[in-house]
Amino acid sequence: MPALSRPPHPRLRIGLTCIPLVCAVLAAGPAAAQPGTPAPATPVAPATPARLELQANDHVVLLGNTLADRQQYFNHFETTLLVVFPSLDLTVRNLSRSGDTMTLQPRPLNFGDAATHLTAQRADVILAFFGLNESFAGEQGLPDFERDLEAYVASHRTARYNGRSAPRLVLVSPIAHETLARLVHVDVDARNRELARY
């Protein structure tokens, strides 16, 4: 099957890798999500980063904060995905909102939770863009973020949004803060240190 890391053009690359902690959580499989299963003492990262393998008729759903949300307006990723893999007949839906974190996703009354909408979209693949909003909690917020991340992954590993199998979950890290001359009141180096933690 085609992998998402194949570049369609020298100037346009799609590559998804995961950090060791994330790889360890994802590599643990469904057994790690079962209640009462003891967690391993230390996470063991795979030798190489995990690669997303897309399959025919996959329903790909983007969740997360601003990085994903802005792709509704500047839709280069979805366009590239469909151009690179035209024979797969992919369906792509963006359910992200700029203010979202893994644990806080405010919506209007009776809007439905994320699981309701992921089921309605029959999600096979979830691209989860989290960490930027959480990074404002600084270093002291990191333990909560790691705990929430493990719970987030575990909840998706036990779900069957497409009615058949757990979704393939890709965790997309926040991007670095760009250094711009007009941003005189932002300590870009400090922000990037916080972002790197998440």
C-alpha positions as CSV (number, residue, x, y, z in Angstrom):
1,M,0.0,0.0,0.0
2,P,1.2,3.6,-0.6
3,A,2.8,5.3,2.4
4,L,2.1,9.0,3.2
5,S,5.8,9.8,3.2
6,R,6.2,9.5,-0.6
7,P,6.8,13.1,-1.9
8,P,4.7,14.0,-4.9
9,H,7.0,16.8,-6.0
10,P,10.5,18.0,-4.8
11,R,9.0,21.2,-3.3
12,L,5.9,19.5,-1.7
13,R,6.6,16.8,0.9
14,I,4.2,15.0,3.2
15,G,5.9,13.2,6.1
16,L,4.5,12.1,9.4
17,T,6.7,10.9,12.2
18,C,6.1,10.4,15.9
19,I,8.1,11.2,19.0
20,P,9.3,8.2,21.1
21,L,6.6,8.6,23.8
22,V,3.9,8.7,21.2
23,C,5.3,5.8,19.3
24,A,5.4,3.7,22.5
25,V,1.8,4.4,23.3
26,L,0.6,3.7,19.7
27,A,2.8,0.6,19.4
28,A,1.3,-0.9,22.6
29,G,-1.9,-1.8,20.7
30,P,-5.4,-2.5,21.9
31,A,-4.2,-4.6,24.9
32,A,-2.7,-1.4,26.5
33,A,-6.2,0.2,26.4
34,Q,-7.9,-2.6,28.3
35,P,-9.0,-1.7,31.8
36,G,-6.8,-3.3,34.5
37,T,-3.8,-3.9,32.2
38,P,-0.7,-2.7,33.9
39,A,1.3,-0.1,32.0
40,P,4.9,-0.9,31.1
41,A,7.5,0.5,33.5
42,T,9.3,2.4,30.8
43,P,8.1,3.1,27.2
44,V,10.0,1.4,24.5
45,A,10.2,3.3,21.2
46,P,10.2,1.4,17.9
47,A,13.5,1.4,16.0
48,T,12.0,3.5,13.2
49,P,9.1,6.0,13.2
50,A,5.7,4.6,12.4
51,R,4.3,5.2,9.0
52,L,0.7,5.8,8.1
53,E,-0.5,3.3,5.4
54,L,-3.7,4.6,3.7
55,Q,-6.2,2.1,2.3
56,A,-8.8,2.3,-0.4
57,N,-11.9,4.2,0.6
58,D,-10.4,5.4,3.9
59,H,-12.3,8.2,5.7
60,V,-9.6,10.6,7.0
61,V,-10.7,13.0,9.8
62,L,-8.6,15.9,11.1
63,L,-9.1,16.9,14.7
64,G,-7.3,19.5,16.8
65,N,-6.6,23.1,17.1
66,T,-5.5,26.0,14.9
67,L,-3.0,24.1,12.7
68,A,-5.7,21.8,11.6
69,D,-8.5,24.4,11.7
70,R,-6.7,26.7,9.2
71,Q,-6.5,23.9,6.7
72,Q,-10.2,24.5,6.1
73,Y,-9.2,27.8,4.5
74,F,-5.7,26.9,3.1
75,N,-6.4,23.3,2.0
76,H,-3.0,22.3,0.7
77,F,-2.8,19.1,2.7
78,E,-6.1,17.6,1.6
79,T,-5.5,18.6,-2.0
80,T,-2.0,17.0,-2.0
81,L,-3.4,13.9,-0.3
82,L,-6.0,13.4,-3.0
83,V,-3.6,14.2,-5.9
84,V,-0.9,11.8,-4.6
85,F,-3.4,8.9,-4.0
86,P,-6.2,9.4,-6.6
87,S,-6.9,5.7,-6.9
88,L,-7.7,5.3,-3.1
89,D,-10.9,7.3,-3.3
90,L,-10.3,8.9,0.1
91,T,-12.8,10.9,2.0
92,V,-11.4,13.8,4.1
93,R,-13.3,15.7,6.8
94,N,-12.0,18.5,9.0
95,L,-13.7,18.6,12.5
96,S,-11.1,20.8,14.2
97,R,-11.6,24.1,16.1
98,S,-8.9,26.6,17.0
99,G,-9.6,26.6,20.7
100,D,-9.6,22.8,21.2
101,T,-7.4,20.8,23.4
102,M,-7.6,17.0,24.0
103,T,-9.8,17.5,27.1
104,L,-11.6,20.8,26.4
105,Q,-13.7,21.1,23.2
106,P,-16.5,23.6,23.9
107,R,-19.4,23.3,21.6
108,P,-23.0,24.6,21.5
109,L,-25.7,22.7,23.5
110,N,-26.8,19.4,21.8
111,F,-23.9,19.6,19.3
112,G,-22.7,16.1,20.2
113,D,-19.3,15.0,21.4
114,A,-16.3,14.1,19.2
115,A,-17.2,10.4,19.2
116,T,-20.6,11.2,17.8
117,H,-19.1,13.1,14.9
118,L,-16.3,10.6,14.3
119,T,-19.0,7.8,14.1
120,A,-21.1,9.9,11.7
121,Q,-18.0,10.3,9.5
122,R,-17.0,6.6,9.8
123,A,-13.4,7.6,10.7
124,D,-10.8,5.1,9.6
125,V,-7.9,7.5,10.1
126,I,-7.6,10.3,12.6
127,L,-5.0,13.0,12.3
128,A,-4.9,14.6,15.7
129,F,-3.3,18.1,16.0
130,F,-2.8,18.8,19.7
131,G,-0.1,20.3,21.9
132,L,0.0,23.9,20.9
133,N,-2.8,25.2,23.1
134,E,-1.7,22.9,25.9
135,S,1.9,24.3,25.6
136,F,0.8,27.5,27.2
137,A,0.7,25.6,30.6
138,G,4.5,25.5,30.4
139,E,6.8,22.8,31.8
140,Q,4.5,22.3,34.9
141,G,1.6,21.4,32.6
142,L,3.6,18.6,30.8
143,P,2.6,15.7,33.2
144,D,-1.1,16.5,32.7
145,F,-0.6,16.7,29.0
146,E,1.2,13.3,28.9
147,R,-1.6,11.7,31.1
148,D,-4.3,13.2,28.9
149,L,-2.5,12.0,25.7
150,E,-2.3,8.5,27.0
151,A,-6.0,8.6,27.8
152,Y,-6.8,10.1,24.4
153,V,-5.0,7.4,22.6
154,A,-6.5,4.7,24.7
155,S,-10.1,6.0,24.1
156,H,-9.6,5.8,20.3
157,R,-7.9,2.4,20.4
158,T,-11.1,0.9,21.8
159,A,-13.5,2.8,19.5
160,R,-15.0,1.5,16.3
161,Y,-16.1,4.6,14.5
162,N,-16.3,2.9,11.1
163,G,-18.2,-0.1,12.7
164,R,-15.4,-2.5,12.1
165,S,-12.0,-1.6,13.5
166,A,-10.2,1.0,15.7
167,P,-9.0,4.0,13.8
168,R,-5.4,4.5,12.7
169,L,-4.3,7.4,14.8
170,V,-1.6,9.9,13.7
171,L,-0.4,12.5,16.3
172,V,0.7,15.7,14.7
173,S,3.0,17.9,16.8
174,P,2.7,21.6,17.0
175,I,4.9,23.5,14.6
176,A,7.6,25.9,15.7
177,H,6.8,29.6,16.2
178,E,8.2,31.6,13.3
179,T,10.6,34.5,13.9
180,L,9.1,37.7,12.4
181,A,10.5,41.2,12.8
182,R,7.1,42.6,13.6
183,L,6.6,40.4,16.6
184,V,8.6,42.5,19.0
185,H,6.6,41.4,22.1
186,V,7.0,37.7,21.6
187,D,10.0,35.7,23.0
188,V,10.1,33.3,20.1
189,D,12.9,31.2,21.6
190,A,11.0,30.7,24.8
191,R,7.8,29.8,22.9
192,N,9.7,27.3,20.8
193,R,11.2,25.7,23.9
194,E,7.6,25.3,25.3
195,L,6.4,23.9,22.0
196,A,9.2,21.4,21.7
197,R,8.1,19.9,25.1
198,Y,4.7,19.2,23.7
